[in-house]
Amino acid sequence: MMGIARDHTTPYINRKICHECGEAFKKKETLKSGKVVEIKLFDDPWATEACIVRVHVDNDEEGHGTCLDKLTDQSWADFRYFDCPICQRLIVGQHLDNGWRSYRKEHRGEEICVKCYQEIKLEEGEDVEMFEKGKIPGDFYNASDLNAFGWSLVPGMGDKHIDTTSSSHAFCQMALTMTRKGYKVLVDYDHMAIGGLEGYVSLYCKRPKPEPIVVGLQPADLFLNA
């Protein structure tokens, strides 16, 4: 059992014990001595304030890395942290009460946090290339966010069960059909198995925003800042 889920968006401060190994710092293990560092991290990508913690940086006695190293080493244990290159925060890689929920998402060859991923997709929609490859991208979105960004459910494409190659192909073809009609598309996961091989998904769409018209712009104006 996972127990009662906690609110990991609430920040905390932990300066007395190492956030990685849990051992209390000795008198000689201080920031001034260089044996300890203080860092900011996030236990939830949607948290607005960072947690303040301290970890050992001078305890690599067996060649397995210091506590700071292990904090981001996925080969060491689960629930490791990673640096999101977009928001530049140190974020835990998966939900601390539900390890099934990953906070890491791949976007165009780069691993970013799920918050940044959703912000991009809610604005831009899915990459068409994914559907062309027969893959169904997506994430778990809040209905309020879908509505706020102008997404509408494609008729007949809500809560579609994906469990076979044929069902996945049919879903991808519908997504491609909508893009050929000029729509952006977005996939909301209703339920999804670990690995994304089976689940229930919904297809949303919206029209791209029209390009702004600049009144009175002369051809020469295009080169003023060139």
C-alpha positions in Angstrom: 0.0 0.0 0.0 1.2 3.5 -0.8 -0.4 5.0 2.3 -1.7 8.6 2.5 -0.5 10.8 -0.3 1.3 13.9 1.0 1.4 17.4 -0.4 4.9 17.6 -1.9 4.4 21.1 -3.1 4.9 22.5 0.4 8.6 23.4 0.9 10.7 22.4 3.9 14.1 23.1 5.3 16.5 20.4 6.4 20.0 21.6 7.5 20.6 19.1 10.4 20.8 15.8 8.6 22.0 14.7 5.1 19.1 14.6 2.7 20.6 11.6 1.0 22.0 9.2 3.7 19.9 10.5 6.6 22.9 10.8 9.0 23.2 13.8 11.3 26.1 16.1 10.3 29.2 15.9 12.6 30.7 19.1 14.0 33.4 19.1 11.4 30.9 18.6 8.5 30.0 22.2 7.8 29.5 24.4 4.7 32.7 26.2 5.7 34.7 23.0 5.8 33.6 22.1 2.2 32.3 18.7 3.4 28.7 19.7 3.0 26.7 21.8 0.5 23.3 23.3 0.6 21.1 22.9 -2.4 17.5 23.7 -3.5 15.4 20.9 -4.8 11.7 20.2 -5.7 9.7 17.2 -4.6 7.0 18.1 -7.1 7.5 19.8 -10.4 4.4 22.1 -9.8 5.8 23.4 -6.5 6.5 27.1 -6.6 9.0 27.2 -3.8 12.1 25.1 -3.4 13.0 22.8 -0.5 16.4 23.7 1.2 18.5 20.7 2.1 22.1 19.8 2.8 24.1 16.8 1.7 27.6 15.3 2.1 30.1 16.0 -0.6 33.3 14.5 0.9 32.2 10.9 1.8 33.1 8.9 -1.3 35.0 6.3 0.6 34.3 3.2 -1.6 34.3 4.8 -5.0 30.5 4.8 -5.3 30.1 8.6 -5.2 29.3 11.1 -2.5 25.8 11.7 -1.2 25.6 14.6 -3.7 26.5 12.2 -6.5 24.0 9.6 -5.4 21.2 12.2 -5.2 21.0 12.2 -9.0 22.4 8.7 -9.8 19.6 6.5 -11.1 21.7 3.4 -11.0 21.9 3.8 -7.2 18.2 3.8 -6.3 14.8 5.0 -7.3 13.4 8.5 -6.7 16.5 10.2 -7.9 16.6 13.9 -8.8 17.5 15.5 -12.2 18.1 18.9 -13.6 15.5 20.2 -16.0 17.3 22.1 -18.7 14.3 24.4 -19.3 13.3 25.6 -15.8 16.8 24.8 -14.4 15.5 23.2 -11.3 16.6 20.1 -9.5 13.4 17.9 -9.5 12.6 14.4 -8.2 12.2 12.0 -11.1 9.0 10.4 -9.9 6.2 10.9 -7.5 7.4 10.1 -4.0 4.2 8.4 -3.0 3.4 6.8 -6.4 6.6 5.8 -8.2 4.5 4.9 -11.2 4.0 8.6 -12.0 7.1 9.8 -13.7 8.1 13.4 -13.6 10.6 13.0 -16.5 9.4 13.5 -20.1 11.4 13.3 -23.3 10.9 16.3 -25.6 12.8 16.3 -29.0 15.7 14.4 -27.6 15.9 16.2 -24.3 14.8 15.1 -20.9 12.7 17.8 -19.2 10.3 17.9 -16.3 6.6 17.2 -16.8 5.6 20.7 -15.8 7.7 22.2 -18.6 6.5 19.4 -21.0 2.8 20.2 -20.3 3.4 23.9 -20.7 4.9 23.3 -24.2 2.3 20.8 -25.3 -0.7 22.8 -24.1 0.5 25.7 -26.3 1.9 23.8 -29.3 0.3 20.4 -29.3 1.9 17.1 -30.1 4.7 16.5 -32.6 3.2 15.0 -35.8 6.3 12.9 -36.3 5.3 10.7 -33.3 2.0 9.7 -34.9 3.7 9.1 -38.2 6.0 6.6 -36.3 2.9 4.9 -34.9 3.6 6.2 -31.3 1.0 7.9 -29.1 2.6 10.7 -27.0 0.7 12.5 -24.2 0.4 13.0 -20.5 -2.1 13.4 -17.7 -3.7 16.8 -18.0 -6.1 18.7 -15.8 -9.4 19.5 -17.4 -9.1 23.1 -16.4 -5.8 23.5 -18.3 -7.2 21.9 -21.4 -10.1 24.3 -21.3 -8.0 27.3 -20.6 -5.7 26.6 -23.6 -8.7 26.1 -25.9 -8.5 22.4 -26.5 -11.7 20.6 -27.5 -12.4 16.8 -27.5 -12.4 15.3 -31.0 -15.9 13.7 -31.4 -15.8 10.0 -30.8 -12.2 10.1 -29.6 -12.7 10.3 -25.8 -11.5 7.5 -23.5 -10.3 5.3 -26.4 -8.9 1.9 -25.3 -5.4 1.3 -26.7 -4.4 -2.4 -26.3 -3.4 -3.6 -29.8 -1.4 -2.5 -32.8 -4.5 -1.9 -34.7 -6.1 0.3 -32.1 -2.9 2.3 -31.8 -2.7 2.7 -35.6 -6.3 3.8 -35.8 -5.7 6.5 -33.1 -2.6 7.7 -34.8 -4.4 7.9 -38.1 -7.2 10.1 -36.6 -4.6 12.4 -35.1 -2.9 12.7 -38.5 -6.2 13.4 -40.2 -6.9 16.2 -37.8 -3.5 17.7 -38.4 -4.0 17.5 -42.2 -7.2 19.5 -41.6 -5.1 22.3 -40.0 -5.7 21.4 -36.3 -3.2 21.0 -33.5 -3.7 17.9 -31.6 -3.1 16.9 -28.0 -3.4 13.5 -26.2 -4.7 13.2 -22.7 -4.0 10.0 -20.8 -7.1 8.9 -18.9 -5.4 5.7 -17.7 -2.1 4.3 -18.8 -0.1 1.2 -17.9 3.6 1.4 -17.0 5.5 1.7 -20.3 2.6 3.2 -22.2 1.7 -0.1 -24.0 -1.9 -0.1 -22.9 -4.4 2.4 -21.6 -7.3 4.8 -22.3 -6.5 8.0 -24.1 -8.4 11.0 -25.4 -7.7 13.1 -28.5 -8.1 16.9 -28.3 -7.7 19.5 -31.0 -7.7 23.2 -31.6 -7.1 25.7 -34.4 -3.7 27.4 -34.5 -3.8 31.1 -33.6 -3.8 33.3 -36.7 -0.6 35.2 -37.4 -0.8 38.8 -36.2 -1.4 41.4 -39.0 0.9 44.5 -38.7 -1.0 47.5 -40.1 1.0 50.0 -42.1 4.2 47.8 -42.3 6.3 48.8 -45.3 8.7 46.3 -47.1 11.7 48.4 -45.9 10.6 48.0 -42.3 11.5 44.3 -42.5 15.2 45.2 -42.7 15.5 47.9 -40.1 16.9 45.6 -37.5 18.7 43.2 -39.8 
